[in-house]
Amino acid sequence: MISPTKQRLNITLSKDDKTFLEMISKKEQKPVATKARELLEMAIEIHEDYQIEKLINDREKNSKGKYIKFEDVCWE
């Protein structure tokens, strides 16, 4: 059996979030699911940047900061 390249995810949105998502999807002439995926990807990147910035700030505060591989970062 071939596994799908894209994974599906069911989420529950508030009425206001759903309305906003539909509004911006219509404005950009994109399917709602596509716009939701784009926004989620942006949020993940922002969160990742925030976590990396925290790691950098902690390292700068501690002169004995050890270097770790990206794969070993413990995301909160």
Protein Blocks (a to p, Z undefined) as FASTA:
>chain_A
ZZdfbdcddddddfklmmmmmmmmmmnopafklmmmmmmmmmmmmmmmmmmmmmmmmmmm
pmkbccddfklpccZZ
